[in-house]
Amino acid sequence: IWHEGVFPIEEKSSFQGRQGKVHARVSIDLQKEFKKYIYFKTSF
């Protein structure tokens, strides 16, 4: 699983690795973009 983006250095590239069906990462600065914080419980 790649945890970082792939940045090819050639015009054409081929990557033979496999990733899981669902793997995503979103970077956001909520305070800077929306002037808000987000809170959620991590246990039940």
CHARMM-style PDB file with segment names, atoms N, HN, CA, C and O in Angstrom:
ATOM      1  N   ILE     1       0.858  -1.181   0.000  1.00  0.00      PROA
ATOM      2  CA  ILE     1       0.000   0.000   0.000  1.00  0.00      PROA
ATOM      3  C   ILE     1       0.896   1.232   0.000  1.00  0.00      PROA
ATOM      4  O   ILE     1       1.816   1.344   0.810  1.00  0.00      PROA
ATOM      5  N   TRP     2       0.622   2.138  -0.900  1.00  0.00      PROA
ATOM      6  HN  TRP     2      -0.126   2.047  -1.558  1.00  0.00      PROA
ATOM      7  CA  TRP     2       1.346   3.399  -0.930  1.00  0.00      PROA
ATOM      8  C   TRP     2       0.668   4.364   0.028  1.00  0.00      PROA
ATOM      9  O   TRP     2      -0.543   4.570  -0.038  1.00  0.00      PROA
ATOM     10  N   HSD     3       1.444   4.943   0.904  1.00  0.00      PROA
ATOM     11  HN  HSD     3       2.429   4.775   0.958  1.00  0.00      PROA
ATOM     12  CA  HSD     3       0.879   5.906   1.845  1.00  0.00      PROA
ATOM     13  C   HSD     3       1.119   7.338   1.392  1.00  0.00      PROA
ATOM     14  O   HSD     3       0.582   8.276   1.981  1.00  0.00      PROA
ATOM     15  N   GLU     4       1.911   7.506   0.364  1.00  0.00      PROA
ATOM     16  HN  GLU     4       2.347   6.743  -0.115  1.00  0.00      PROA
ATOM     17  CA  GLU     4       2.183   8.830  -0.181  1.00  0.00      PROA
ATOM     18  C   GLU     4       1.856   8.818  -1.664  1.00  0.00      PROA
ATOM     19  O   GLU     4       1.709   7.755  -2.268  1.00  0.00      PROA
ATOM     20  N   GLY     5       1.745   9.973  -2.231  1.00  0.00      PROA
ATOM     21  HN  GLY     5       1.864  10.836  -1.740  1.00  0.00      PROA
ATOM     22  CA  GLY     5       1.483  10.064  -3.660  1.00  0.00      PROA
ATOM     23  C   GLY     5       2.656   9.546  -4.478  1.00  0.00      PROA
ATOM     24  O   GLY     5       3.789   9.511  -3.999  1.00  0.00      PROA
ATOM     25  N   VAL     6       2.381   9.150  -5.698  1.00  0.00      PROA
ATOM     26  HN  VAL     6       1.461   9.178  -6.087  1.00  0.00      PROA
ATOM     27  CA  VAL     6       3.418   8.690  -6.618  1.00  0.00      PROA
ATOM     28  C   VAL     6       3.737   9.846  -7.553  1.00  0.00      PROA
ATOM     29  O   VAL     6       2.838  10.424  -8.164  1.00  0.00      PROA
ATOM     30  N   PHE     7       4.995  10.177  -7.663  1.00  0.00      PROA
ATOM     31  HN  PHE     7       5.726   9.708  -7.167  1.00  0.00      PROA
ATOM     32  CA  PHE     7       5.418  11.308  -8.475  1.00  0.00      PROA
ATOM     33  C   PHE     7       6.408  10.833  -9.533  1.00  0.00      PROA
ATOM     34  O   PHE     7       7.609  10.773  -9.271  1.00  0.00      PROA
ATOM     35  N   PRO     8       5.919  10.492 -10.729  1.00  0.00      PROA
ATOM     36  CA  PRO     8       6.822  10.002 -11.779  1.00  0.00      PROA
ATOM     37  C   PRO     8       7.764  11.106 -12.260  1.00  0.00      PROA
ATOM     38  O   PRO     8       7.406  12.284 -12.276  1.00  0.00      PROA
ATOM     39  N   ILE     9       8.969  10.703 -12.649  1.00  0.00      PROA
ATOM     40  HN  ILE     9       9.260   9.747 -12.636  1.00  0.00      PROA
ATOM     41  CA  ILE     9       9.940  11.679 -13.149  1.00  0.00      PROA
ATOM     42  C   ILE     9      10.052  11.630 -14.671  1.00  0.00      PROA
ATOM     43  O   ILE     9      10.716  12.478 -15.268  1.00  0.00      PROA
ATOM     44  N   GLU    10       9.417  10.655 -15.298  1.00  0.00      PROA
ATOM     45  HN  GLU    10       8.878   9.966 -14.813  1.00  0.00      PROA
ATOM     46  CA  GLU    10       9.402  10.542 -16.748  1.00  0.00      PROA
ATOM     47  C   GLU    10       8.014  10.928 -17.268  1.00  0.00      PROA
ATOM     48  O   GLU    10       7.057  10.997 -16.497  1.00  0.00      PROA
ATOM     49  N   GLU    11       7.909  11.177 -18.567  1.00  0.00      PROA
ATOM     50  HN  GLU    11       8.686  11.121 -19.193  1.00  0.00      PROA
ATOM     51  CA  GLU    11       6.615  11.536 -19.153  1.00  0.00      PROA
ATOM     52  C   GLU    11       5.615  10.390 -19.037  1.00  0.00      PROA
ATOM     53  O   GLU    11       4.436  10.617 -18.765  1.00  0.00      PROA
ATOM     54  N   LYS    12       6.085   9.152 -19.242  1.00  0.00      PROA
ATOM     55  HN  LYS    12       7.042   8.967 -19.462  1.00  0.00      PROA
ATOM     56  CA  LYS    12       5.225   7.977 -19.103  1.00  0.00      PROA
ATOM     57  C   LYS    12       5.812   7.079 -18.023  1.00  0.00      PROA
ATOM     58  O   LYS    12       7.027   6.891 -17.966  1.00  0.00      PROA
ATOM     59  N   SER    13       4.968   6.529 -17.173  1.00  0.00      PROA
ATOM     60  HN  SER    13       3.981   6.681 -17.219  1.00  0.00      PROA
ATOM     61  CA  SER    13       5.413   5.638 -16.104  1.00  0.00      PROA
ATOM     62  C   SER    13       4.431   4.499 -15.951  1.00  0.00      PROA
ATOM     63  O   SER    13       3.255   4.630 -16.292  1.00  0.00      PROA
ATOM     64  N   SER    14       4.912   3.388 -15.440  1.00  0.00      PROA
ATOM     65  HN  SER    14       5.867   3.282 -15.163  1.00  0.00      PROA
ATOM     66  CA  SER    14       4.067   2.222 -15.189  1.00  0.00      PROA
ATOM     67  C   SER    14       4.349   1.727 -13.781  1.00  0.00      PROA
ATOM     68  O   SER    14       5.506   1.548 -13.400  1.00  0.00      PROA
ATOM     69  N   PHE    15       3.300   1.508 -13.012  1.00  0.00      PROA
ATOM     70  HN  PHE    15       2.360   1.653 -13.321  1.00  0.00      PROA
ATOM     71  CA  PHE    15       3.435   1.045 -11.641  1.00  0.00      PROA
ATOM     72  C   PHE    15       2.710  -0.280 -11.516  1.00  0.00      PROA
ATOM     73  O   PHE    15       1.507  -0.358 -11.762  1.00  0.00      PROA
ATOM     74  N   GLN    16       3.431  -1.320 -11.136  1.00  0.00      PROA
ATOM     75  HN  GLN    16       4.409  -1.257 -10.935  1.00  0.00      PROA
ATOM     76  CA  GLN    16       2.870  -2.664 -11.091  1.00  0.00      PROA
ATOM     77  C   GLN    16       2.377  -3.054  -9.696  1.00  0.00      PROA
ATOM     78  O   GLN    16       1.803  -4.132  -9.534  1.00  0.00      PROA
ATOM     79  N   GLY    17       2.583  -2.219  -8.702  1.00  0.00      PROA
ATOM     80  HN  GLY    17       3.049  -1.344  -8.834  1.00  0.00      PROA
ATOM     81  CA  GLY    17       2.125  -2.533  -7.353  1.00  0.00      PROA
ATOM     82  C   GLY    17       0.609  -2.539  -7.266  1.00  0.00      PROA
ATOM     83  O   GLY    17      -0.080  -2.012  -8.139  1.00  0.00      PROA
ATOM     84  N   ARG    18       0.102  -3.141  -6.205  1.00  0.00      PROA
ATOM     85  HN  ARG    18       0.661  -3.569  -5.496  1.00  0.00      PROA
ATOM     86  CA  ARG    18      -1.349  -3.177  -6.002  1.00  0.00      PROA
ATOM     87  C   ARG    18      -1.686  -2.464  -4.707  1.00  0.00      PROA
ATOM     88  O   ARG    18      -0.904  -2.463  -3.756  1.00  0.00      PROA
ATOM     89  N   GLN    19      -2.840  -1.869  -4.687  1.00  0.00      PROA
ATOM     90  HN  GLN    19      -3.475  -1.870  -5.459  1.00  0.00      PROA
ATOM     91  CA  GLN    19      -3.341  -1.231  -3.482  1.00  0.00      PROA
ATOM     92  C   GLN    19      -4.655  -1.888  -3.098  1.00  0.00      PROA
ATOM     93  O   GLN    19      -5.285  -2.573  -3.904  1.00  0.00      PROA
ATOM     94  N   GLY    20      -5.054  -1.668  -1.863  1.00  0.00      PROA
ATOM     95  HN  GLY    20      -4.542  -1.111  -1.208  1.00  0.00      PROA
ATOM     96  CA  GLY    20      -6.328  -2.195  -1.408  1.00  0.00      PROA
ATOM     97  C   GLY    20      -7.487  -1.535  -2.142  1.00  0.00      PROA
ATOM     98  O   GLY    20      -7.302  -0.565  -2.877  1.00  0.00      PROA
ATOM     99  N   LYS    21      -8.676  -2.069  -1.933  1.00  0.00      PROA
ATOM    100  HN  LYS    21      -8.827  -2.857  -1.336  1.00  0.00      PROA
ATOM    101  CA  LYS    21      -9.859  -1.539  -2.616  1.00  0.00      PROA
ATOM    102  C   LYS    21     -10.185  -0.116  -2.178  1.00  0.00      PROA
ATOM    103  O   LYS    21     -10.620   0.706  -2.985  1.00  0.00      PROA
ATOM    104  N   VAL    22      -9.976   0.167  -0.904  1.00  0.00      PROA
ATOM    105  HN  VAL    22      -9.623  -0.501  -0.248  1.00  0.00      PROA
ATOM    106  CA  VAL    22     -10.278   1.509  -0.403  1.00  0.00      PROA
ATOM    107  C   VAL    22      -9.067   2.006   0.363  1.00  0.00      PROA
ATOM    108  O   VAL    22      -8.664   1.413   1.363  1.00  0.00      PROA
ATOM    109  N   HSD    23      -8.499   3.086  -0.108  1.00  0.00      PROA
ATOM    110  HN  HSD    23      -8.827   3.568  -0.921  1.00  0.00      PROA
ATOM    111  CA  HSD    23      -7.379   3.710   0.602  1.00  0.00      PROA
ATOM    112  C   HSD    23      -7.351   5.170   0.178  1.00  0.00      PROA
ATOM    113  O   HSD    23      -7.096   5.478  -0.986  1.00  0.00      PROA
ATOM    114  N   ALA    24      -7.606   6.044   1.092  1.00  0.00      PROA
ATOM    115  HN  ALA    24      -7.814   5.794   2.038  1.00  0.00      PROA
ATOM    116  CA  ALA    24      -7.642   7.459   0.737  1.00  0.00      PROA
ATOM    117  C   ALA    24      -7.104   8.297   1.880  1.00  0.00      PROA
ATOM    118  O   ALA    24      -7.142   7.901   3.045  1.00  0.00      PROA
ATOM    119  N   ARG    25      -6.613   9.442   1.521  1.00  0.00      PROA
ATOM    120  HN  ARG    25      -6.582   9.764   0.574  1.00  0.00      PROA
ATOM    121  CA  ARG    25      -6.139  10.383   2.523  1.00  0.00      PROA
ATOM    122  C   ARG    25      -6.483  11.782   2.039  1.00  0.00      PROA
ATOM    123  O   ARG    25      -6.273  12.124   0.876  1.00  0.00      PROA
ATOM    124  N   VAL    26      -7.009  12.573   2.945  1.00  0.00      PROA
ATOM    125  HN  VAL    26      -7.180  12.294   3.890  1.00  0.00      PROA
ATOM    126  CA  VAL    26      -7.358  13.950   2.618  1.00  0.00      PROA
ATOM    127  C   VAL    26      -6.656  14.853   3.615  1.00  0.00      PROA
ATOM    128  O   VAL    26      -6.749  14.648   4.826  1.00  0.00      PROA
ATOM    129  N   SER    27      -5.966  15.832   3.113  1.00  0.00      PROA
ATOM    130  HN  SER    27      -5.890  15.998   2.130  1.00  0.00      PROA
ATOM    131  CA  SER    27      -5.320  16.817   3.976  1.00  0.00      PROA
ATOM    132  C   SER    27      -6.133  18.103   3.915  1.00  0.00      PROA
ATOM    133  O   SER    27      -6.452  18.608   2.838  1.00  0.00      PROA
ATOM    134  N   ILE    28      -6.457  18.617   5.088  1.00  0.00      PROA
ATOM    135  HN  ILE    28      -6.197  18.207   5.962  1.00  0.00      PROA
ATOM    136  CA  ILE    28      -7.251  19.845   5.138  1.00  0.00      PROA
ATOM    137  C   ILE    28      -6.908  20.590   6.424  1.00  0.00      PROA
ATOM    138  O   ILE    28      -6.664  19.974   7.461  1.00  0.00      PROA
ATOM    139  N   ASP    29      -6.891  21.877   6.352  1.00  0.00      PROA
ATOM    140  HN  ASP    29      -7.089  22.378   5.510  1.00  0.00      PROA
ATOM    141  CA  ASP    29      -6.694  22.724   7.520  1.00  0.00      PROA
ATOM    142  C   ASP    29      -8.033  23.400   7.789  1.00  0.00      PROA
ATOM    143  O   ASP    29      -8.303  24.485   7.274  1.00  0.00      PROA
ATOM    144  N   LEU    30      -8.873  22.751   8.600  1.00  0.00      PROA
ATOM    145  HN  LEU    30      -8.654  21.869   9.017  1.00  0.00      PROA
ATOM    146  CA  LEU    30     -10.227  23.253   8.845  1.00  0.00      PROA
ATOM    147  C   LEU    30     -10.220  24.649   9.454  1.00  0.00      PROA
ATOM    148  O   LEU    30     -11.030  25.500   9.086  1.00  0.00      PROA
ATOM    149  N   GLN    31      -9.305  24.876  10.383  1.00  0.00      PROA
ATOM    150  HN  GLN    31      -8.647  24.185  10.681  1.00  0.00      PROA
ATOM    151  CA  GLN    31      -9.257  26.189  11.027  1.00  0.00      PROA
ATOM    152  C   GLN    31      -8.920  27.270  10.006  1.00  0.00      PROA
ATOM    153  O   GLN    31      -9.529  28.340  10.010  1.00  0.00      PROA
ATOM    154  N   LYS    32      -7.975  27.003   9.152  1.00  0.00      PROA
ATOM    155  HN  LYS    32      -7.481  26.134   9.149  1.00  0.00      PROA
ATOM    156  CA  LYS    32      -7.565  28.005   8.160  1.00  0.00      PROA
ATOM    157  C   LYS    32      -8.619  28.196   7.066  1.00  0.00      PROA
ATOM    158  O   LYS    32      -8.906  29.326   6.672  1.00  0.00      PROA
ATOM    159  N   GLU    33      -9.193  27.098   6.576  1.00  0.00      PROA
ATOM    160  HN  GLU    33      -8.960  26.179   6.895  1.00  0.00      PROA
ATOM    161  CA  GLU    33     -10.125  27.198   5.454  1.00  0.00      PROA
ATOM    162  C   GLU    33     -11.543  27.594   5.861  1.00  0.00      PROA
ATOM    163  O   GLU    33     -12.204  28.350   5.149  1.00  0.00      PROA
ATOM    164  N   PHE    34     -12.014  27.086   7.009  1.00  0.00      PROA
ATOM    165  HN  PHE    34     -11.477  26.473   7.588  1.00  0.00      PROA
ATOM    166  CA  PHE    34     -13.412  27.310   7.394  1.00  0.00      PROA
ATOM    167  C   PHE    34     -13.572  28.002   8.743  1.00  0.00      PROA
ATOM    168  O   PHE    34     -14.693  28.250   9.187  1.00  0.00      PROA
ATOM    169  N   LYS    35     -12.465  28.309   9.389  1.00  0.00      PROA
ATOM    170  HN  LYS    35     -11.554  28.107   9.029  1.00  0.00      PROA
ATOM    171  CA  LYS    35     -12.494  28.915  10.731  1.00  0.00      PROA
ATOM    172  C   LYS    35     -13.288  28.053  11.710  1.00  0.00      PROA
ATOM    173  O   LYS    35     -14.020  28.571  12.552  1.00  0.00      PROA
ATOM    174  N   LYS    36     -13.136  26.712  11.589  1.00  0.00      PROA
ATOM    175  HN  LYS    36     -12.541  26.291  10.905  1.00  0.00      PROA
ATOM    176  CA  LYS    36     -13.852  25.758  12.438  1.00  0.00      PROA
ATOM    177  C   LYS    36     -12.908  24.640  12.868  1.00  0.00      PROA
ATOM    178  O   LYS    36     -11.908  24.358  12.208  1.00  0.00      PROA
ATOM    179  N   TYR    37     -13.244  24.022  13.975  1.00  0.00      PROA
ATOM    180  HN  TYR    37     -14.056  24.251  14.512  1.00  0.00      PROA
ATOM    181  CA  TYR    37     -12.586  22.800  14.419  1.00  0.00      PROA
ATOM    182  C   TYR    37     -13.597  21.675  14.321  1.00  0.00      PROA
ATOM    183  O   TYR    37     -14.803  21.921  14.340  1.00  0.00      PROA
ATOM    184  N   ILE    38     -13.123  20.451  14.218  1.00  0.00      PROA
ATOM    185  HN  ILE    38     -12.143  20.251  14.203  1.00  0.00      PROA
ATOM    186  CA  ILE    38     -14.023  19.300  14.193  1.00  0.00      PROA
ATOM    187  C   ILE    38     -13.686  18.419  15.398  1.00  0.00      PROA
ATOM    188  O   ILE    38     -12.519  18.259  15.755  1.00  0.00      PROA
ATOM    189  N   TYR    39     -14.706  17.860  16.009  1.00  0.00      PROA
ATOM    190  HN  TYR    39     -15.654  17.990  15.720  1.00  0.00      PROA
ATOM    191  CA  TYR    39     -14.538  17.001  17.180  1.00  0.00      PROA
ATOM    192  C   TYR    39     -15.364  15.749  16.982  1.00  0.00      PROA
ATOM    193  O   TYR    39     -16.517  15.827  16.557  1.00  0.00      PROA
ATOM    194  N   PHE    40     -14.795  14.602  17.281  1.00  0.00      PROA
ATOM    195  HN  PHE    40     -13.859  14.538  17.627  1.00  0.00      PROA
ATOM    196  CA  PHE    40     -15.559  13.357  17.257  1.00  0.00      PROA
ATOM    197  C   PHE    40     -14.960  12.390  18.262  1.00  0.00      PROA
ATOM    198  O   PHE    40     -13.750  12.371  18.491  1.00  0.00      PROA
ATOM    199  N   LYS    41     -15.830  11.589  18.857  1.00  0.00      PROA
ATOM    200  HN  LYS    41     -16.812  11.604  18.672  1.00  0.00      PROA
ATOM    201  CA  LYS    41     -15.397  10.594  19.829  1.00  0.00      PROA
ATOM    202  C   LYS    41     -14.740   9.433  19.091  1.00  0.00      PROA
ATOM    203  O   LYS    41     -15.195   9.034  18.019  1.00  0.00      PROA
ATOM    204  N   THR    42     -13.680   8.899  19.665  1.00  0.00      PROA
ATOM    205  HN  THR    42     -13.311   9.224  20.536  1.00  0.00      PROA
ATOM    206  CA  THR    42     -12.991   7.774  19.035  1.00  0.00      PROA
ATOM    207  C   THR    42     -13.271   6.455  19.736  1.00  0.00      PROA
ATOM    208  O   THR    42     -12.715   5.426  19.352  1.00  0.00      PROA
ATOM    209  N   SER    43     -14.118   6.462  20.753  1.00  0.00      PROA
ATOM    210  HN  SER    43     -14.570   7.298  21.065  1.00  0.00      PROA
ATOM    211  CA  SER    43     -14.500   5.221  21.434  1.00  0.00      PROA
ATOM    212  C   SER    43     -15.981   5.286  21.794  1.00  0.00      PROA
ATOM    213  O   SER    43     -16.584   6.360  21.818  1.00  0.00      PROA
ATOM    214  N   PHE    44     -16.547   4.131  22.069  1.00  0.00      PROA
ATOM    215  HN  PHE    44     -16.058   3.259  22.049  1.00  0.00      PROA
ATOM    216  CA  PHE    44     -17.980   4.054  22.376  1.00  0.00      PROA
ATOM    217  C   PHE    44     -18.244   4.145  23.847  1.00  0.00      PROA
ATOM    218  OT1 PHE    44     -19.398   4.096  24.271  1.00  0.00      PROA
TER     219      PHE     44
END
